[in-house]
Amino acid sequence: MINNKVILLLSGGFDSGLAGYLLEKVGYSIIPLHLSNVDFAGEESIEKSIQLSRKFNWDKLYVIDIADALESLVDKCKHSYYFVLMKRFMLKLASAVAKIDEAQFIATGESLGQVSSQTLANISAIEQATEFRVLKPLITFDKEKIVSMTREIETFDISSGPEVCDLLGPKHPVVNASLGNTLNEEKKILDLDLVTSSVKKLQIIDLEKI
């Protein structure tokens, strides 16, 4: 039997829920993972992720609070690299969960050039953080198309609200990150072993019981 399980990085916003929906339509089995930042963003994104997961009849939601890890990125690394390092960290966590759940792929709701971390150079530096294939079904979509499609699949109201993923981000993020410079910044936090400490906080929400 072919393993078609996908760990979906589900933010609660417009993009990632749509990405999961599109992948499921072509036969992938979606396992949502929400990386929360409760200290800075509260629990609204968790609730949105629960609602989206229930909308698509996914039976469980993984949640990891990464607030402490994100603070470490801000404190120890060059701030302009924050988004690139954050996305690499998220892929590493998704990889750890994929190994736990024996999934074969990771998926995100990224689209090319929509924000600074999604330039070709940055995407290349980010994706090399994982050995898993990263699926990006929205890669060529613009924001207008994404929002329009969320209205069609009736997730627009769930996902509406302010975006909170950039609360700790820089005003002038790097847009042409090299892998070498990215790894040099990442070395500054290797001793903290943020992936291991974060995975210990993993929670599993049984969506069939709520």
N, CA and C atoms as a LAMMPS dump frame, in Angstrom:
ITEM: TIMESTEP
0
ITEM: NUMBER OF ATOMS
630
ITEM: BOX BOUNDS ff ff ff
-5.0000000000000000e+02 5.0000000000000000e+02
-5.0000000000000000e+02 5.0000000000000000e+02
-5.0000000000000000e+02 5.0000000000000000e+02
ITEM: ATOMS id mol type element x y z
1 1 1 N 0.843 -1.202 0
2 1 2 C 0 0 0
3 1 3 C 0.875 1.248 0
4 2 1 N 0.572 2.197 -0.847
5 2 2 C 1.35 3.42 -0.949
6 2 3 C 1.082 4.31 0.259
7 3 1 N 2.158 4.829 0.858
8 3 2 C 2.026 5.755 1.985
9 3 3 C 1.789 7.159 1.444
10 4 1 N 0.579 7.672 1.637
11 4 2 C 0.247 9.003 1.134
12 4 3 C -0.043 9.976 2.271
13 5 1 N 0.491 9.678 3.463
14 5 2 C 0.234 10.528 4.621
15 5 3 C 1.086 11.799 4.564
16 6 1 N 0.455 12.919 4.841
17 6 2 C 1.097 14.229 4.758
18 6 3 C 0.942 14.97 6.082
19 7 1 N 2.038 15.47 6.623
20 7 2 C 1.969 16.383 7.767
21 7 3 C 1.77 17.79 7.217
22 8 1 N 0.61 18.358 7.468
23 8 2 C 0.273 19.696 6.977
24 8 3 C 0.543 20.73 8.058
25 9 1 N 1.412 21.695 7.764
26 9 2 C 1.617 22.816 8.68
27 9 3 C 0.402 23.736 8.573
28 10 1 N -0.472 23.641 9.564
29 10 2 C -1.763 24.325 9.549
30 10 3 C -1.724 25.517 10.487
31 11 1 N -1.786 26.723 9.924
32 11 2 C -1.68 27.932 10.732
33 11 3 C -3.022 28.405 11.27
34 12 1 N -4.093 28.048 10.587
35 12 2 C -5.409 28.583 10.916
36 12 3 C -5.828 29.676 9.95
37 13 1 N -4.876 30.147 9.119
38 13 2 C -5.181 31.194 8.142
39 13 3 C -5.743 30.632 6.853
40 14 1 N -5.849 31.498 5.847
41 14 2 C -6.471 31.107 4.579
42 14 3 C -5.677 30.024 3.845
43 15 1 N -4.362 30.167 3.802
44 15 2 C -3.54 29.394 2.877
45 15 3 C -3.451 27.916 3.216
46 16 1 N -3.075 27.605 4.448
47 16 2 C -2.748 26.216 4.771
48 16 3 C -3.965 25.298 4.77
49 17 1 N -5.111 25.8 5.209
50 17 2 C -6.32 24.98 5.153
51 17 3 C -6.682 24.621 3.724
52 18 1 N -6.569 25.6 2.827
53 18 2 C -6.84 25.358 1.41
54 18 3 C -5.85 24.35 0.841
55 19 1 N -4.586 24.462 1.23
56 19 2 C -3.575 23.517 0.754
57 19 3 C -3.94 22.09 1.147
58 20 1 N -4.372 21.914 2.39
59 20 2 C -4.774 20.588 2.836
60 20 3 C -5.971 20.06 2.073
61 21 1 N -6.931 20.931 1.839
62 21 2 C -8.13 20.553 1.084
63 21 3 C -7.761 20.076 -0.326
64 22 1 N -6.89 20.821 -1.007
65 22 2 C -6.518 20.469 -2.374
66 22 3 C -5.732 19.159 -2.423
67 23 1 N -4.861 18.948 -1.46
68 23 2 C -4.098 17.704 -1.434
69 23 3 C -5.007 16.508 -1.15
70 24 1 N -5.951 16.701 -0.265
71 24 2 C -6.867 15.6 0.043
72 24 3 C -7.725 15.236 -1.169
73 25 1 N -8.064 16.236 -1.973
74 25 2 C -8.867 15.983 -3.172
75 25 3 C -8.166 15.057 -4.154
76 26 1 N -6.847 15.055 -4.157
77 26 2 C -6.109 14.2 -5.098
78 26 3 C -5.527 12.965 -4.411
79 27 1 N -6.039 12.658 -3.226
80 27 2 C -5.736 11.367 -2.641
81 27 3 C -4.774 11.309 -1.479
82 28 1 N -4.286 12.458 -1.016
83 28 2 C -3.392 12.443 0.133
84 28 3 C -4.188 12.393 1.437
85 29 1 N -3.594 11.776 2.443
86 29 2 C -4.198 11.696 3.771
87 29 3 C -3.556 12.755 4.659
88 30 1 N -4.358 13.684 5.156
89 30 2 C -3.844 14.872 5.842
90 30 3 C -3.788 14.676 7.352
91 31 1 N -2.627 15.014 7.919
92 31 2 C -2.431 15.029 9.364
93 31 3 C -2.003 16.45 9.74
94 32 1 N -2.903 17.264 10.283
95 32 2 C -2.571 18.66 10.557
96 32 3 C -1.695 18.837 11.79
97 33 1 N -0.74 19.747 11.668
98 33 2 C 0.146 20.125 12.767
99 33 3 C 0.098 21.637 12.908
100 34 1 N -0.332 22.099 14.09
101 34 2 C -0.377 23.541 14.351
102 34 3 C 0.735 23.912 15.313
103 35 1 N 1.564 24.874 14.919
104 35 2 C 2.648 25.373 15.753
105 35 3 C 2.209 26.716 16.321
106 36 1 N 1.88 26.723 17.588
107 36 2 C 1.262 27.901 18.196
108 36 3 C 2.299 28.792 18.869
109 37 1 N 1.88 30.029 19.097
110 37 2 C 2.714 31.012 19.779
111 37 3 C 1.819 31.722 20.79
112 38 1 N 1.404 30.964 21.789
113 38 2 C 0.372 31.434 22.716
114 38 3 C 0.805 32.685 23.468
115 39 1 N 2.08 32.778 23.833
116 39 2 C 2.547 33.925 24.618
117 39 3 C 2.325 35.252 23.894
118 40 1 N 2.454 35.245 22.573
119 40 2 C 2.361 36.485 21.805
120 40 3 C 1.058 36.607 21.015
121 41 1 N 0.484 35.488 20.636
122 41 2 C -0.676 35.521 19.736
123 41 3 C -1.954 34.976 20.358
124 42 1 N -1.873 34.474 21.581
125 42 2 C -3.049 33.909 22.208
126 42 3 C -3.434 32.565 21.603
127 43 1 N -4.646 32.126 21.885
128 43 2 C -5.091 30.799 21.464
129 43 3 C -6.032 30.824 20.267
130 44 1 N -6.239 31.985 19.659
131 44 2 C -7.18 32.085 18.548
132 44 3 C -6.762 31.198 17.374
133 45 1 N -5.465 31.15 17.075
134 45 2 C -5.021 30.352 15.932
135 45 3 C -5.23 28.861 16.188
136 46 1 N -5.134 28.453 17.452
137 46 2 C -5.409 27.051 17.784
138 46 3 C -6.865 26.731 17.509
139 47 1 N -7.75 27.618 17.952
140 47 2 C -9.182 27.397 17.736
141 47 3 C -9.515 27.376 16.248
142 48 1 N -8.901 28.261 15.478
143 48 2 C -9.126 28.259 14.026
144 48 3 C -8.665 26.938 13.407
145 49 1 N -7.525 26.45 13.862
146 49 2 C -6.991 25.198 13.325
147 49 3 C -7.896 24.022 13.674
148 50 1 N -8.46 24.047 14.875
149 50 2 C -9.418 23.01 15.262
150 50 3 C -10.647 23.072 14.361
151 51 1 N -11.174 24.268 14.143
152 51 2 C -12.368 24.42 13.308
153 51 3 C -12.109 23.97 11.872
154 52 1 N -10.954 24.344 11.326
155 52 2 C -10.614 23.918 9.967
156 52 3 C -10.493 22.402 9.88
157 53 1 N -9.829 21.814 10.862
158 53 2 C -9.643 20.364 10.863
159 53 3 C -10.983 19.639 10.95
160 54 1 N -11.871 20.153 11.755
161 54 2 C -13.203 19.533 11.869
162 54 3 C -14.009 19.747 10.589
163 55 1 N -13.831 20.899 9.955
164 55 2 C -14.52 21.179 8.694
165 55 3 C -14.165 20.119 7.644
166 56 1 N -12.913 19.698 7.624
167 56 2 C -12.441 18.731 6.632
168 56 3 C -12.493 17.29 7.149
169 57 1 N -13.066 17.113 8.337
170 57 2 C -13.23 15.783 8.927
171 57 3 C -11.901 15.075 9.195
172 58 1 N -10.861 15.849 9.521
173 58 2 C -9.609 15.247 9.957
174 58 3 C -9.786 14.811 11.403
175 59 1 N -9.266 13.65 11.753
176 59 2 C -9.634 13.078 13.053
177 59 3 C -8.767 13.529 14.225
178 60 1 N -7.624 14.14 13.946
179 60 2 C -6.785 14.616 15.039
180 60 3 C -5.986 15.831 14.599
181 61 1 N -5.527 16.572 15.58
182 61 2 C -4.699 17.759 15.324
183 61 3 C -3.527 17.73 16.291
184 62 1 N -2.31 17.778 15.729
185 62 2 C -1.127 17.92 16.564
186 62 3 C -0.905 19.409 16.844
187 63 1 N -0.539 19.723 18.087
188 63 2 C -0.259 21.111 18.47
189 63 3 C 1.04 21.154 19.273
190 64 1 N 1.92 22.078 18.898
191 64 2 C 3.141 22.323 19.665
192 64 3 C 3.263 23.828 19.89
193 65 1 N 3.444 24.236 21.135
194 65 2 C 3.665 25.648 21.453
195 65 3 C 5.154 25.948 21.258
196 66 1 N 5.459 26.871 20.336
197 66 2 C 6.866 27.162 20.021
198 66 3 C 7.266 28.584 20.433
199 67 1 N 6.516 29.175 21.339
200 67 2 C 6.799 30.556 21.747
201 67 3 C 8.228 30.716 22.264
202 68 1 N 8.673 29.805 23.125
203 68 2 C 10.028 29.909 23.693
204 68 3 C 11.091 29.794 22.613
205 69 1 N 10.86 28.895 21.663
206 69 2 C 11.834 28.698 20.582
207 69 3 C 11.936 29.951 19.713
208 70 1 N 10.806 30.569 19.416
209 70 2 C 10.827 31.775 18.592
210 70 3 C 11.537 32.927 19.304
211 71 1 N 11.366 33.009 20.606
212 71 2 C 12.099 34.028 21.371
213 71 3 C 13.603 33.801 21.257
214 72 1 N 14.018 32.553 21.258
215 72 2 C 15.446 32.243 21.133
216 72 3 C 15.982 32.68 19.782
217 73 1 N 15.184 32.514 18.728
218 73 2 C 15.594 32.968 17.4
219 73 3 C 15.82 34.474 17.398
220 74 1 N 14.925 35.197 18.052
221 74 2 C 15.042 36.651 18.108
222 74 3 C 16.262 37.071 18.924
223 75 1 N 16.475 36.401 20.043
224 75 2 C 17.538 36.8 20.967
225 75 3 C 18.943 36.478 20.462
226 76 1 N 19.107 35.369 19.754
227 76 2 C 20.44 34.866 19.461
228 76 3 C 20.875 34.985 18.001
229 77 1 N 19.913 35.182 17.085
230 77 2 C 20.247 35.167 15.658
231 77 3 C 20.018 36.531 15.016
232 78 1 N 20.672 36.747 13.882
233 78 2 C 20.483 37.988 13.135
234 78 3 C 19.011 38.147 12.789
235 79 1 N 18.431 39.29 13.179
236 79 2 C 16.974 39.43 13.082
237 79 3 C 16.47 39.35 11.646
238 80 1 N 17.263 39.794 10.689
239 80 2 C 16.826 39.768 9.3
240 80 3 C 16.584 38.342 8.804
241 81 1 N 17.178 37.361 9.478
242 81 2 C 17.026 35.952 9.091
243 81 3 C 15.888 35.261 9.849
244 82 1 N 15.137 36.003 10.612
245 82 2 C 14.119 35.407 11.488
246 82 3 C 13.137 34.52 10.726
247 83 1 N 12.549 35.03 9.633
248 83 2 C 11.531 34.254 8.932
249 83 3 C 12.1 32.985 8.301
250 84 1 N 13.291 33.087 7.745
251 84 2 C 13.921 31.909 7.149
252 84 3 C 14.218 30.869 8.227
253 85 1 N 14.776 31.305 9.342
254 85 2 C 15.086 30.376 10.425
255 85 3 C 13.815 29.798 11.039
256 86 1 N 12.776 30.614 11.159
257 86 2 C 11.503 30.141 11.704
258 86 3 C 10.905 29.044 10.822
259 87 1 N 10.92 29.277 9.499
260 87 2 C 10.353 28.282 8.586
261 87 3 C 11.183 26.995 8.6
262 88 1 N 12.503 27.113 8.683
263 88 2 C 13.345 25.921 8.782
264 88 3 C 13.021 25.147 10.066
265 89 1 N 12.854 25.867 11.141
266 89 2 C 12.518 25.236 12.422
267 89 3 C 11.176 24.518 12.327
268 90 1 N 10.211 25.151 11.676
269 90 2 C 8.897 24.526 11.518
270 90 3 C 8.981 23.243 10.692
271 91 1 N 9.798 23.262 9.649
272 91 2 C 9.964 22.05 8.843
273 91 3 C 10.641 20.936 9.648
274 92 1 N 11.566 21.311 10.514
275 92 2 C 12.223 20.303 11.343
276 92 3 C 11.232 19.675 12.322
277 93 1 N 10.349 20.484 12.88
278 93 2 C 9.323 19.94 13.759
279 93 3 C 8.358 19.053 12.987
280 94 1 N 7.961 19.503 11.79
281 94 2 C 7.076 18.683 10.957
282 94 3 C 7.747 17.361 10.599
283 95 1 N 9.043 17.391 10.372
284 95 2 C 9.788 16.169 10.073
285 95 3 C 9.758 15.211 11.261
286 96 1 N 9.926 15.762 12.456
287 96 2 C 9.883 14.925 13.666
288 96 3 C 8.512 14.281 13.827
289 97 1 N 7.458 15.046 13.578
290 97 2 C 6.099 14.51 13.685
291 97 3 C 5.846 13.489 12.581
292 98 1 N 6.381 13.747 11.389
293 98 2 C 6.225 12.796 10.287
294 98 3 C 6.83 11.442 10.65
295 99 1 N 7.947 11.462 11.335
296 99 2 C 8.577 10.206 11.746
297 99 3 C 7.736 9.506 12.815
298 100 1 N 7.15 10.276 13.706
299 100 2 C 6.288 9.696 14.742
300 100 3 C 5.067 9.027 14.114
301 101 1 N 4.461 9.705 13.139
302 101 2 C 3.218 9.221 12.531
303 101 3 C 3.453 8.439 11.239
304 102 1 N 4.707 8.206 10.919
305 102 2 C 5.083 7.449 9.719
306 102 3 C 4.473 8.052 8.447
307 103 1 N 4.544 9.375 8.355
308 103 2 C 4.111 10.079 7.147
309 103 3 C 5.266 10.178 6.168
310 104 1 N 4.943 10.428 4.917
311 104 2 C 5.975 10.466 3.877
312 104 3 C 6.261 11.882 3.383
313 105 1 N 5.306 12.79 3.579
314 105 2 C 5.437 14.14 3.027
315 105 3 C 5.109 15.185 4.083
316 106 1 N 5.557 16.402 3.794
317 106 2 C 5.165 17.596 4.544
318 106 3 C 4.496 18.543 3.553
319 107 1 N 3.514 19.312 4.001
320 107 2 C 2.856 20.271 3.115
321 107 3 C 2.721 21.622 3.804
322 108 1 N 2.792 22.679 3.008
323 108 2 C 2.595 24.043 3.504
324 108 3 C 1.647 24.792 2.57
325 109 1 N 1.2 25.942 3.025
326 109 2 C 0.32 26.779 2.214
327 109 3 C 1.056 27.926 1.547
328 110 1 N 2.357 27.801 1.381
329 110 2 C 3.156 28.882 0.803
330 110 3 C 2.85 29.101 -0.675
331 111 1 N 2.944 30.359 -1.072
332 111 2 C 2.883 30.703 -2.493
333 111 3 C 4.066 31.595 -2.822
334 112 1 N 4.555 31.504 -4.024
335 112 2 C 5.804 32.15 -4.407
336 112 3 C 5.706 33.665 -4.362
337 113 1 N 6.62 34.285 -3.622
338 113 2 C 6.734 35.729 -3.625
339 113 3 C 5.662 36.493 -2.893
340 114 1 N 4.796 35.783 -2.173
341 114 2 C 3.711 36.481 -1.486
342 114 3 C 4.242 37.341 -0.34
343 115 1 N 5.22 36.809 0.39
344 115 2 C 5.91 37.57 1.428
345 115 3 C 7.406 37.292 1.297
346 116 1 N 8.19 37.968 2.105
347 116 2 C 9.639 37.939 1.907
348 116 3 C 10.247 36.549 2.057
349 117 1 N 9.716 35.721 2.942
350 117 2 C 10.32 34.407 3.146
351 117 3 C 10.041 33.469 1.984
352 118 1 N 9.213 33.9 1.031
353 118 2 C 8.801 33.021 -0.047
354 118 3 C 9.414 33.383 -1.394
355 119 1 N 10.565 34.06 -1.365
356 119 2 C 11.328 34.232 -2.594
357 119 3 C 11.992 32.89 -2.927
358 120 1 N 12.411 32.732 -4.173
359 120 2 C 13.023 31.464 -4.575
360 120 3 C 14.258 31.138 -3.743
361 121 1 N 15.096 32.144 -3.508
362 121 2 C 16.32 31.907 -2.734
363 121 3 C 15.986 31.469 -1.31
364 122 1 N 15.029 32.133 -0.693
365 122 2 C 14.672 31.795 0.678
366 122 3 C 14.006 30.429 0.77
367 123 1 N 13.134 30.124 -0.184
368 123 2 C 12.48 28.813 -0.19
369 123 3 C 13.535 27.704 -0.296
370 124 1 N 14.533 27.927 -1.127
371 124 2 C 15.602 26.933 -1.278
372 124 3 C 16.341 26.719 0.04
373 125 1 N 16.688 27.801 0.719
374 125 2 C 17.393 27.698 2.002
375 125 3 C 16.518 27.044 3.062
376 126 1 N 15.233 27.314 3.014
377 126 2 C 14.297 26.757 3.997
378 126 3 C 14.11 25.261 3.789
379 127 1 N 13.867 24.843 2.555
380 127 2 C 13.504 23.449 2.302
381 127 3 C 14.65 22.476 2.58
382 128 1 N 15.879 22.985 2.595
383 128 2 C 17.007 22.1 2.869
384 128 3 C 17.125 21.745 4.352
385 129 1 N 16.158 22.206 5.142
386 129 2 C 16.115 21.852 6.566
387 129 3 C 15.522 20.467 6.787
388 130 1 N 14.929 19.871 5.757
389 130 2 C 14.271 18.576 5.925
390 130 3 C 14.629 17.619 4.797
391 131 1 N 14.609 16.332 5.119
392 131 2 C 14.817 15.305 4.101
393 131 3 C 13.509 14.886 3.451
394 132 1 N 12.383 15.396 3.971
395 132 2 C 11.081 15.05 3.417
396 132 3 C 10.736 15.938 2.22
397 133 1 N 9.981 15.376 1.292
398 133 2 C 9.457 16.178 0.183
399 133 3 C 8.424 17.159 0.733
400 134 1 N 8.568 18.441 0.381
401 134 2 C 7.635 19.464 0.849
402 134 3 C 6.675 19.813 -0.285
403 135 1 N 5.4 19.529 -0.084
404 135 2 C 4.371 19.796 -1.088
405 135 3 C 3.807 21.197 -0.895
406 136 1 N 3.665 21.938 -1.995
407 136 2 C 3.179 23.32 -1.95
408 136 3 C 2.11 23.511 -3.026
409 137 1 N 0.898 23.061 -2.797
410 137 2 C -0.133 23.128 -3.841
411 137 3 C -0.55 24.541 -4.234
412 138 1 N -0.217 25.539 -3.425
413 138 2 C -0.606 26.92 -3.741
414 138 3 C 0.538 27.734 -4.324
415 139 1 N 1.617 27.1 -4.715
416 139 2 C 2.861 27.81 -5.019
417 139 3 C 2.69 28.916 -6.07
418 140 1 N 1.795 28.759 -7.04
419 140 2 C 1.635 29.783 -8.086
420 140 3 C 0.412 30.665 -7.87
421 141 1 N -0.306 30.479 -6.761
422 141 2 C -1.532 31.239 -6.521
423 141 3 C -1.204 32.619 -5.95
424 142 1 N -1.999 33.63 -6.319
425 142 2 C -1.884 34.916 -5.636
426 142 3 C -2.929 34.975 -4.517
427 143 1 N -2.832 36.015 -3.682
428 143 2 C -3.704 36.091 -2.504
429 143 3 C -5.175 36.191 -2.898
430 144 1 N -5.458 36.917 -3.969
431 144 2 C -6.847 37.078 -4.401
432 144 3 C -7.465 35.721 -4.746
433 145 1 N -6.712 34.883 -5.448
434 145 2 C -7.223 33.564 -5.816
435 145 3 C -7.41 32.694 -4.582
436 146 1 N -6.457 32.761 -3.662
437 146 2 C -6.547 31.961 -2.444
438 146 3 C -7.787 32.333 -1.647
439 147 1 N -8.003 33.619 -1.438
440 147 2 C -9.163 34.068 -0.665
441 147 3 C -10.458 33.674 -1.363
442 148 1 N -10.487 33.818 -2.686
443 148 2 C -11.678 33.436 -3.448
444 148 3 C -11.993 31.953 -3.268
445 149 1 N -10.962 31.128 -3.286
446 149 2 C -11.185 29.691 -3.14
447 149 3 C -11.633 29.321 -1.731
448 150 1 N -11.178 30.065 -0.722
449 150 2 C -11.651 29.767 0.636
450 150 3 C -13.13 30.099 0.783
451 151 1 N -13.6 31.059 0.021
452 151 2 C -15.048 31.332 0.029
453 151 3 C -15.802 30.164 -0.6
454 152 1 N -15.241 29.616 -1.659
455 152 2 C -15.897 28.501 -2.348
456 152 3 C -15.976 27.259 -1.464
457 153 1 N -14.939 26.989 -0.694
458 153 2 C -14.946 25.786 0.141
459 153 3 C -15.447 26.083 1.558
460 154 1 N -15.881 27.315 1.776
461 154 2 C -16.537 27.739 3.021
462 154 3 C -15.62 27.664 4.241
463 155 1 N -14.393 28.127 4.046
464 155 2 C -13.49 28.272 5.191
465 155 3 C -13.1 29.726 5.424
466 156 1 N -13.589 30.622 4.595
467 156 2 C -13.209 32.034 4.702
468 156 3 C -13.526 32.594 6.086
469 157 1 N -14.729 32.346 6.568
470 157 2 C -15.141 32.904 7.859
471 157 3 C -14.311 32.344 9.007
472 158 1 N -13.943 31.084 8.912
473 158 2 C -13.111 30.479 9.969
474 158 3 C -11.745 31.147 10.022
475 159 1 N -11.162 31.365 8.858
476 159 2 C -9.769 31.834 8.782
477 159 3 C -9.622 33.342 8.851
478 160 1 N -10.725 34.081 8.765
479 160 2 C -10.649 35.55 8.784
480 160 3 C -10.08 36.046 10.106
481 161 1 N -9.444 37.208 10.043
482 161 2 C -8.85 37.796 11.234
483 161 3 C -7.418 38.194 10.967
484 162 1 N -6.803 38.884 11.901
485 162 2 C -5.427 39.365 11.691
486 162 3 C -4.429 38.231 11.627
487 163 1 N -3.42 38.397 10.759
488 163 2 C -2.316 37.448 10.696
489 163 3 C -1.354 37.739 11.845
490 164 1 N -0.95 36.683 12.544
491 164 2 C -0.113 36.9 13.729
492 164 3 C 1.268 36.254 13.603
493 165 1 N 1.56 35.655 12.452
494 165 2 C 2.818 34.92 12.314
495 165 3 C 4.039 35.832 12.262
496 166 1 N 3.82 37.135 12.017
497 166 2 C 4.97 38.027 11.859
498 166 3 C 5.175 38.956 13.059
499 167 1 N 4.595 38.622 14.201
500 167 2 C 4.679 39.497 15.365
501 167 3 C 6.109 39.758 15.817
502 168 1 N 6.958 38.767 15.69
503 168 2 C 8.341 38.903 16.139
504 168 3 C 9.292 39.181 14.985
505 169 1 N 8.762 39.331 13.789
506 169 2 C 9.595 39.455 12.603
507 169 3 C 10.212 40.825 12.424
508 170 1 N 11.248 40.903 11.583
509 170 2 C 11.946 42.165 11.325
510 170 3 C 11.204 43.029 10.315
511 171 1 N 11.513 44.315 10.327
512 171 2 C 10.935 45.213 9.323
513 171 3 C 11.576 44.987 7.952
514 172 1 N 12.825 44.579 7.956
515 172 2 C 13.537 44.384 6.691
516 172 3 C 14.156 42.983 6.658
517 173 1 N 13.344 41.961 6.387
518 173 2 C 13.864 40.588 6.344
519 173 3 C 14.721 40.332 5.124
520 174 1 N 15.637 39.385 5.251
521 174 2 C 16.467 39 4.121
522 174 3 C 15.576 38.39 3.039
523 175 1 N 15.867 38.727 1.782
524 175 2 C 15.066 38.203 0.67
525 175 3 C 15.897 37.32 -0.263
526 176 1 N 17.192 37.232 -0.009
527 176 2 C 18.068 36.44 -0.865
528 176 3 C 19.023 35.622 0.005
529 177 1 N 18.447 34.828 0.896
530 177 2 C 19.252 34.091 1.867
531 177 3 C 20.063 32.993 1.193
532 178 1 N 21.33 32.936 1.506
533 178 2 C 22.154 31.811 1.05
534 178 3 C 22.102 30.722 2.116
535 179 1 N 22.297 29.48 1.694
536 179 2 C 22.274 28.394 2.663
537 179 3 C 23.421 28.547 3.656
538 180 1 N 24.58 28.985 3.182
539 180 2 C 25.717 29.139 4.072
540 180 3 C 25.455 30.129 5.193
541 181 1 N 24.944 31.308 4.851
542 181 2 C 24.649 32.315 5.871
543 181 3 C 23.54 31.845 6.804
544 182 1 N 22.563 31.143 6.238
545 182 2 C 21.463 30.627 7.053
546 182 3 C 21.979 29.628 8.077
547 183 1 N 22.847 28.722 7.652
548 183 2 C 23.398 27.728 8.575
549 183 3 C 24.281 28.378 9.637
550 184 1 N 24.989 29.431 9.263
551 184 2 C 25.815 30.147 10.237
552 184 3 C 24.956 30.757 11.341
553 185 1 N 23.805 31.293 10.958
554 185 2 C 22.886 31.842 11.962
555 185 3 C 22.272 30.719 12.799
556 186 1 N 21.955 29.627 12.14
557 186 2 C 21.318 28.509 12.841
558 186 3 C 22.26 27.887 13.873
559 187 1 N 23.553 27.944 13.616
560 187 2 C 24.532 27.385 14.551
561 187 3 C 24.444 28.059 15.919
562 188 1 N 23.981 29.291 15.933
563 188 2 C 23.917 30.049 17.188
564 188 3 C 22.905 29.468 18.173
565 189 1 N 22.005 28.616 17.677
566 189 2 C 20.978 28.044 18.558
567 189 3 C 21.047 26.52 18.617
568 190 1 N 22.058 25.927 17.971
569 190 2 C 22.141 24.463 17.946
570 190 3 C 22.248 23.884 19.352
571 191 1 N 22.982 24.557 20.231
572 191 2 C 23.184 24.033 21.575
573 191 3 C 21.892 24.004 22.386
574 192 1 N 20.883 24.754 21.96
575 192 2 C 19.609 24.778 22.681
576 192 3 C 18.729 23.574 22.349
577 193 1 N 19.039 22.903 21.225
578 193 2 C 18.272 21.72 20.793
579 193 3 C 16.772 22.017 20.838
580 194 1 N 16.384 23.043 20.118
581 194 2 C 15.005 23.519 20.175
582 194 3 C 14.002 22.509 19.642
583 195 1 N 14.416 21.695 18.68
584 195 2 C 13.477 20.712 18.132
585 195 3 C 13.099 19.693 19.2
586 196 1 N 14.1 19.134 19.882
587 196 2 C 13.83 18.132 20.914
588 196 3 C 12.972 18.695 22.037
589 197 1 N 13.312 19.891 22.506
590 197 2 C 12.555 20.488 23.613
591 197 3 C 11.134 20.837 23.196
592 198 1 N 10.953 21.226 21.94
593 198 2 C 9.615 21.571 21.464
594 198 3 C 8.75 20.335 21.259
595 199 1 N 9.325 19.272 20.718
596 199 2 C 8.561 18.042 20.482
597 199 3 C 8.055 17.463 21.804
598 200 1 N 8.771 17.706 22.884
599 200 2 C 8.31 17.233 24.192
600 200 3 C 6.993 17.891 24.602
601 201 1 N 6.672 19.025 23.976
602 201 2 C 5.422 19.728 24.286
603 201 3 C 4.264 19.293 23.382
604 202 1 N 4.508 18.31 22.531
605 202 2 C 3.507 17.884 21.555
606 202 3 C 2.217 17.436 22.238
607 203 1 N 1.115 17.999 21.752
608 203 2 C -0.209 17.611 22.231
609 203 3 C -0.997 17.063 21.045
610 204 1 N -1.841 16.094 21.306
611 204 2 C -2.699 15.528 20.289
612 204 3 C -4.145 15.786 20.688
613 205 1 N -4.853 16.525 19.836
614 205 2 C -6.27 16.807 20.075
615 205 3 C -7.097 15.813 19.279
616 206 1 N -7.867 15.007 19.968
617 206 2 C -8.763 14.042 19.313
618 206 3 C -10.016 14.779 18.873
619 207 1 N -10.122 15.064 17.592
620 207 2 C -11.21 15.895 17.083
621 207 3 C -12.546 15.145 17.046
622 208 1 N -12.497 13.859 17.209
623 208 2 C -13.731 13.078 17.246
624 208 3 C -14.393 13.117 18.611
625 209 1 N -13.687 13.705 19.598
626 209 2 C -14.219 13.753 20.956
627 209 3 C -14.573 15.168 21.415
628 210 1 N -14.43 16.139 20.507
629 210 2 C -14.777 17.514 20.893
630 210 3 C -15.842 18.065 19.939
